[in-house]
Amino acid sequence: MPFPGLPERLRVVQDRIAAAVARGGHGQRVEVVAVTKTHGADAVQAAWDCGLRAVGENKVQEALSKMDEVQVPIAWHLIGHLQRNKAKFTPRFALVQSMDSPRLADALHDVGVREGTVIRVLAQVNASGEESKGGYAVDAVRADADRLRTLHGIAVVGVMTMAPFDADERVLRATFAGARVAREALCEAGHPARELSMGMSTDYEVAVEEGATMVRLGTILFGERTP
Ligand SMILES: *Cc1c(COP(=O)(O)O)cnc(C)c1O
């Protein structure tokens, strides 16, 4: 078996998630998205075998080639920046977590309409205001919310955010709370925005305390990535 420590690591993570839900008081369900980027298709199989039902990949091509290698009906989430010329591949993903601009929203809508489907997306929010990070500003989500409702080729089912690397707890909480505010704005505009994807290996407990419904975990499940 390729990732022998995975079942035990996952058990520990799930216990910590349950404790964080109790502390945070949001009462939400939390889905673990196994981030399999840089690993082989065996990581996807291993995730499936221990009961996980979603994997996250940050590159379209890498994800597509793994899709061809594994036969399990797991949900593929795109979590990395998507170039508009690759939007045509998104019908193969259960969720595009990285819709980071109005122009990408348009491109995804076009694909949905053309393919006769609805692309499920999360609005990626840059809630920390870091210059280097992509994504909608929180106010920009609010400003685009009504227009997004007219794009019937996409369904905006929530918000995704990334906290700054190595941020202290105060910054983490402010970032995650900002994402929550963005989701609220989408809900008020009539979107079915139930999901709040936030939290990675180093900060998922704080994210869950702040209401995360999805955590994206790579290193803590599969070990360090070798690039
Ligand atoms: C790589 C990645 C993760 C997982 O990071 P870990 O620290 O290994 O858990 C989560 N989200 C996104 C967007 C990523 O690119």
The ligand as an SDF file (V2000), in Angstrom:
LIG
                    3D

 15 15  0  0  0  0  0  0  0  0999 V2000
   -1.3760   22.8090   -2.0540 C   0  0  0  0  0  0  0  0  0  0  0  0
   -2.6590   23.4460   -1.6490 C   0  0  0  0  0  0  0  0  0  0  0  0
   -3.3280   23.0490   -0.4730 C   0  0  0  0  0  0  0  0  0  0  0  0
   -2.7860   21.9980    0.4930 C   0  0  0  0  0  0  0  0  0  0  0  0
   -1.6740   22.4720    1.1850 O   0  0  0  0  0  0  0  0  0  0  0  0
   -1.0430   21.6620    2.4170 P   0  0  0  0  0  0  0  0  0  0  0  0
   -0.3460   22.7130    3.1980 O   0  0  0  0  0  0  0  0  0  0  0  0
   -0.1220   20.6480    1.8500 O   0  0  0  0  0  0  0  0  0  0  0  0
   -2.1660   21.0500    3.1700 O   0  0  0  0  0  0  0  0  0  0  0  0
   -4.5390   23.6470   -0.1870 C   0  0  0  0  0  0  0  0  0  0  0  0
   -5.0700   24.5840   -0.9870 N   0  0  0  0  0  0  0  0  0  0  0  0
   -4.4750   24.9920   -2.1140 C   0  0  0  0  0  0  0  0  0  0  0  0
   -5.1270   26.0310   -2.9480 C   0  0  0  0  0  0  0  0  0  0  0  0
   -3.2420   24.4410   -2.4760 C   0  0  0  0  0  0  0  0  0  0  0  0
   -2.6470   24.8550   -3.6040 O   0  0  0  0  0  0  0  0  0  0  0  0
  1  2  1  0
  2  3  1  0
  2 14  2  0
  3  4  1  0
  3 10  2  0
  4  5  1  0
  5  6  1  0
  6  7  2  0
  6  8  1  0
  6  9  1  0
 10 11  1  0
 11 12  2  0
 12 13  1  0
 12 14  1  0
 14 15  1  0
M  END
$$$$
